[in-house]
């Protein structure tokens, strides 16, 4: 049993190292984000997924708080069936405040 745990730990360490090499995140930041994900995804139902209620709990520290903005972000950005192009378009529109079709310095 110890061998299985050690093998899983090595695979996890290797994947965080690879992910860090492919992004701007450091290994410690990836590990911290993963730990936050694990805590949030198991806060209501321990299924390895973040439900809308768990998402709201992470944002507002209350799963009963209702926010149209949070609902919309969850439905578009985090829903596994949402098309990638729709997710990108939504994220772009969040920053294109002046609606010029460009993200300008003033928008950020």
N, C-alpha and C positions, 0 to 999 in steps of 0.2 A: 504494500500500500504506500509506503514511503517513496518508492520509485515513481509511482504514478503522480504523486504530489510534486515531486522534484521535477519531473518531466513537464508538468503543466506550468510550473513556475518559470522554467527555462523558456518555454514557448511564449509565455506572457512577456518576459523580459526582452526576448528577441523581437516580438511584435511592437513593443513600445519603442525600441531602438530604431526599428525600420520606419515606424510612423514619424518619429522625431526627425529622422534624416530626410523625410519627404515633405515636411511642413516646417513652419516657423516655431513650432512648440518644442520645448525642452522635454526630456524624458520625465522629469519630475512633474512638469505641468500636465502631461498626458496622464500620468498616474493619478494625480489629484483630480483631474476631470473625470477619470474613470471611477474613482471612489465616490465622487459626488453623484455620478450617474447611478451607481449601484445603490446608494442610499435613497435617492429620489425614486428610482424605478421599483423599489421594494417598500416604499412608505405606505402604500395602501394595499397593493396586491404584489406579491413577490413573484413576478412573471418575466422579469428581464426587459420589460417594456415600460415606457413612460406614458401613462394614460393622461387624458385631458385633466382629470382631477389632480393627478400627481404633478403635472405641469403647473397648474394653478397654485398648488401647495408650495412648489418651489419659488414661484414668483411672489405670492402674496402671504405665504406662511399660513394659508387657510384654503382648503380645497373647496369651500362653499362660496368663496368670493367669486362673483361673476363679472367678467370683463369681455365686452365684445371684441376689443383689440386682441386680447389673449386667445380668445376662441378662434379668431380669424387666423392668427399666426399659427396656432396649433394645427388647424385644419389644412392650411396650405403648405406650410413649411415642413411640418413634422409627419404628416400623414404618409404612410408608405406607398399608397396608391397614387399620390399626387405626381403628375409628370414633372420631370426635372426642369423643363423649360418654364413651367408655371412657377416653380419655386424660385428660380433665378429672376424671373420678371418681377415677382412680388418683392424679393429682397432689393432689387434695383429701385423699385418705386418707393421703398421706405427711405432711401437716401436722396432720391431726386426730388427734393422738397419743392423746388421752383418749377418742376415739371417741364424742364427744357430738353429732356432726352439725354442729358449729361449730368454726371455728378461733379459739381463744381465745388471749389474751396468753401464757398458760403454754405453749401448744403451739408458739409461735414462739420 
